[in-house]
Amino acid sequence: ESSTLQDIRAKKPTEIEALSGAVVRLGEVAKVPTPVNWTLYKMVLFMEAKSPLVVRGDG
């Protein structure tokens, strides 16, 4: 079980920004498509948003 899934199940913020979010942003800057990381990033953000106890910091 991944640490991201463990965090989601525990209703804790994940490290998705540092993992897939960083890859997505760097890909945008370099004009390199990152469809798999983008999809994972958006899916995890969606799951976090559905959990009312997850509080994400500003960065």
C-alpha positions as CSV (number, residue, x, y, z in Angstrom):
1,E,0.0,0.0,0.0
2,S,1.5,3.3,-1.0
3,S,2.1,6.1,1.4
4,T,-0.3,8.3,-0.6
5,L,-3.1,5.8,-0.1
6,Q,-2.3,5.4,3.6
7,D,-2.5,9.2,4.0
8,I,-5.9,9.3,2.2
9,R,-7.3,6.5,4.3
10,A,-6.0,8.3,7.5
11,K,-7.5,11.6,6.2
12,K,-4.1,13.2,6.3
13,P,-2.6,15.5,3.6
14,T,-0.7,13.6,1.0
15,E,2.7,14.5,-0.6
16,I,1.0,14.8,-4.0
17,E,2.3,18.3,-4.6
18,A,5.9,17.3,-4.1
19,L,5.5,14.2,-6.1
20,S,3.2,14.4,-9.1
21,G,2.5,18.1,-8.8
22,A,6.1,19.0,-9.3
23,V,6.4,16.8,-12.3
24,V,3.3,18.4,-13.8
25,R,4.5,21.9,-13.3
26,L,8.0,21.1,-14.7
27,G,6.4,19.5,-17.7
28,E,4.3,22.6,-18.3
29,V,7.4,24.8,-18.1
30,A,9.4,22.5,-20.5
31,K,6.3,22.0,-22.7
32,V,6.5,18.2,-22.1
33,P,3.2,16.4,-21.7
34,T,2.9,14.5,-18.4
35,P,-0.6,12.8,-18.8
36,V,0.0,10.0,-16.3
37,N,1.3,12.3,-13.5
38,W,-1.4,14.9,-14.3
39,T,-4.1,12.2,-14.0
40,L,-2.7,10.9,-10.7
41,Y,-2.3,14.4,-9.4
42,K,-5.9,15.4,-10.1
43,M,-7.3,12.1,-8.8
44,V,-5.5,12.4,-5.5
45,L,-6.5,16.1,-5.1
46,F,-10.1,15.0,-5.8
47,M,-9.9,12.3,-3.1
48,E,-8.4,14.7,-0.6
49,A,-11.2,17.2,-1.4
50,K,-13.8,14.5,-0.6
51,S,-12.3,14.0,2.8
52,P,-13.5,16.8,5.2
53,L,-10.7,16.2,7.7
54,V,-7.8,16.7,5.3
55,V,-6.4,20.2,5.6
56,R,-3.8,21.1,3.0
57,G,-1.3,23.8,3.7
58,D,-0.4,26.6,1.3
59,G,2.5,24.8,-0.3
